[in-house]
Amino acid sequence: MKADKTLDIKGLTDPRPKEVTKDVLNMMSKGRILRVISDDAAARRTIALLCEYSGYSLLSTDEDGGVICFTIQK
């Protein structure tokens, strides 16, 4: 699945990954896909909760070598 936008937030720590992801999603049109790349372990939980509470679809979560990639549809 091709993302409409990629957000690389490696180096940011909780709560910044969730906040930045939320800000970017708020600027995107409904139905668009955002790929988020993070290395903060807490982001696995906080971004999933952001999607759940905001009504976004968390399409996939992949982890490789401490880097977590989320694919989110607004």
C-alpha positions as CSV (number, residue, x, y, z in Angstrom):
1,M,0.0,0.0,0.0
2,K,1.5,3.3,-1.0
3,A,1.5,6.1,1.5
4,D,0.4,9.6,0.6
5,K,2.9,11.1,3.1
6,T,5.8,9.7,5.2
7,L,6.6,11.1,8.6
8,D,10.1,10.2,10.0
9,I,10.0,11.0,13.7
10,K,13.0,8.9,14.8
11,G,14.7,10.6,17.7
12,L,11.5,12.0,19.3
13,T,10.4,10.5,22.6
14,D,7.0,10.2,24.3
15,P,4.8,12.2,24.0
16,R,6.1,13.9,20.9
17,P,5.6,11.0,18.4
18,K,1.9,11.0,19.1
19,E,1.6,14.8,19.1
20,V,3.4,15.2,15.8
21,T,1.5,12.3,14.2
22,K,-1.8,13.8,15.3
23,D,-0.9,17.2,13.9
24,V,0.0,15.8,10.5
25,L,-3.1,13.6,10.3
26,N,-5.2,16.7,11.2
27,M,-3.8,18.4,8.1
28,M,-4.5,15.4,5.8
29,S,-7.7,14.7,3.9
30,K,-9.9,11.9,4.9
31,G,-8.9,8.6,3.2
32,R,-5.3,9.5,2.8
33,I,-2.6,7.2,4.1
34,L,0.3,8.3,6.4
35,R,3.4,6.2,7.1
36,V,5.1,7.0,10.4
37,I,8.6,5.9,11.2
38,S,9.6,6.0,14.9
39,D,12.3,4.5,17.2
40,D,10.4,5.3,20.4
41,A,9.1,2.1,22.0
42,A,6.3,3.9,23.7
43,A,5.0,5.0,20.3
44,R,3.8,1.5,19.6
45,R,1.2,2.0,22.3
46,T,0.5,5.8,22.0
47,I,0.0,5.9,18.3
48,A,-2.3,2.8,18.4
49,L,-4.3,4.6,21.1
50,L,-4.4,7.8,19.0
51,C,-5.8,5.8,16.1
52,E,-8.4,4.1,18.2
53,Y,-9.7,7.2,19.9
54,S,-9.6,9.4,16.8
55,G,-11.2,7.0,14.4
56,Y,-8.2,6.5,12.2
57,S,-7.4,3.0,10.8
58,L,-4.1,1.6,11.8
59,L,-3.5,-0.6,8.7
60,S,-0.2,-2.1,9.8
61,T,2.6,-1.9,12.4
62,D,6.0,-3.3,11.4
63,E,9.1,-3.4,13.5
64,D,12.7,-4.0,12.4
65,G,15.8,-3.4,14.5
66,G,14.0,-1.1,17.0
67,V,12.4,1.0,14.2
68,I,8.6,0.9,14.1
69,C,6.7,1.7,11.0
70,F,3.0,2.5,11.2
71,T,0.6,2.8,8.3
72,I,-2.4,4.9,9.2
73,Q,-5.5,5.8,7.1
74,K,-7.3,8.9,8.1
